[in-house]
Amino acid sequence: DIVMTQSPDSLAVSLGERATINCKSSQSVLYSSNNKNYLAWYQQKPGQPPKLLIYWASTRESGVPDRFSGSGSGTDFTLTISSLQAEDVAVYYCQQYYSTPSFGPGTKVDIK
Amino acid sequence: QVQLVESGGGVVQPGRSLRLSCAASGFTFSSYGMHWVRQAPGKGLEWVAVIWYDGSNKYYADSVKGRFTISRDNSKNTLYLQMNSLRAEDTAVYYCAREGDDYGDSRAFDIWGQGTMVTVSS
């Protein structure tokens, strides 16, 4: 099974500043035949289900603001919020779906 | 609109059974793989099970293998999770989620229900 880790566990960022979350998989999630990384990012606000933000490591889901971006390949990935807004306060999870799915432990993002 | 609505949660004693349902609407249910994901109170997300669009393949997390069964009725646009031999550690919000499809390629879990709470307690 692929184990996902995230760092940091939590971070506080000033409004308008950049937030960066890292995710690492225990083995590569890059499918060589199509050069796609099966890595997704979700946002979860209190009392709500998770919301898909990014899939294939860097493809933004329809309707997701362009301040959210994903990057990385193989085993190391990053979610960046370029200019933090108040509504971005949430827990963010990475997930691999290369094999039977697994989620990272989550990163809590707050306003400084 | 595209929607998933879970039901069937509640309080159950350890060792007993419960069946969850997930009613889908607004899309062609029979074309999509479906998952169950759970979240214990104050904890992270844990994938539970998947069933292919036609029910031909099913996979489970080790933590529920042999106790939980995922199934679907495409004629009723409904996904199920039969949970037997429940334990305290199965206490969680259970979400159903659609596996998004882009011309046969997975787009992760693009639609989620609001979840149903299962509490296992004596």
Boltz contact constraints between the chains, C-beta under 6 A:
constraints:
  - contact:
      token1: [A, 40]
      token2: [B, 108]
      max_distance: 6.0
  - contact:
      token1: [A, 49]
      token2: [B, 95]
      max_distance: 6.0
  - contact:
      token1: [A, 49]
      token2: [B, 112]
      max_distance: 6.0
  - contact:
      token1: [A, 49]
      token2: [B, 114]
      max_distance: 6.0
  - contact:
      token1: [A, 49]
      token2: [B, 115]
      max_distance: 6.0
  - contact:
      token1: [A, 50]
      token2: [B, 112]
      max_distance: 6.0
  - contact:
      token1: [A, 52]
      token2: [B, 108]
      max_distance: 6.0
  - contact:
      token1: [A, 52]
      token2: [B, 110]
      max_distance: 6.0
  - contact:
      token1: [A, 55]
      token2: [B, 107]
      max_distance: 6.0
  - contact:
      token1: [A, 55]
      token2: [B, 108]
      max_distance: 6.0
  - contact:
      token1: [A, 93]
      token2: [B, 45]
      max_distance: 6.0
  - contact:
      token1: [A, 97]
      token2: [B, 106]
      max_distance: 6.0
  - contact:
      token1: [A, 97]
      token2: [B, 108]
      max_distance: 6.0
  - contact:
      token1: [A, 100]
      token2: [B, 59]
      max_distance: 6.0
  - contact:
      token1: [A, 101]
      token2: [B, 47]
      max_distance: 6.0
  - contact:
      token1: [A, 103]
      token2: [B, 45]
      max_distance: 6.0
  - contact:
      token1: [A, 105]
      token2: [B, 44]
      max_distance: 6.0
  - contact:
      token1: [A, 106]
      token2: [B, 44]
      max_distance: 6.0
